């Protein structure tokens, strides 16, 4: 169940309309799936528009990841390890995310968004590796759009039961992870063939 504190924060964010949706995702004090599902509930009530809610969610989610990218780009690993805990990113999360990025390349920026543990930390290794910001942003947006659509849609369908979003979304999680891993495999094979063709 969602705590009273989170409920109060959600009410504050949603009182700001679409800006509140973006803000809730930018500061990440509440899991994105909860913010988005509550937005879907408001769509069901007719208070906001589905498409505009998706746009707001995409903007907020993307800006949050760009901030983490900049943290890695300008701060480096020592700064991230020191202050990452305040962003709910543990050293273990960072280690796994950096290992994935180094192993699978920039394509993981898209696919890792759907996988627990590395989902929130993957932007930092991209910054550490000085990945071009435009490319990083494109991959990030491509992942956040379907993520936003999915949870806003579920929130709309659940209506007043949106608080149970985690239980309702759980059966879909393996499909997200499976699809993400498949994308990583295809991307890895593609890059290997591309490197061989250059030689």
HELIX and SHEET records of a PDB file:
HELIX    1   1 UNK A    4  UNK A   14  1                                  11    
HELIX    2   2 UNK A   18  UNK A   27  1                                  10    
HELIX    3   3 UNK A   32  UNK A   44  1                                  13    
HELIX    4   4 UNK A   50  UNK A   70  1                                  21    
HELIX    5   5 UNK A   71  UNK A   75  3                                   5    
HELIX    6   6 UNK A   76  UNK A   83  1                                   8    
HELIX    7   7 UNK A   84  UNK A   87  5                                   4    
HELIX    8   8 UNK A   91  UNK A  104  1                                  14    
HELIX    9   9 UNK A  108  UNK A  111  1                                   4    
HELIX   10  10 UNK A  112  UNK A  114  5                                   3    
HELIX   11  11 UNK A  122  UNK A  128  1                                   7    
HELIX   12  12 UNK A  133  UNK A  158  1                                  26    
HELIX   13  13 UNK A  159  UNK A  164  5                                   6    
HELIX   14  14 UNK A  165  UNK A  198  1                                  34    
END                                                                             
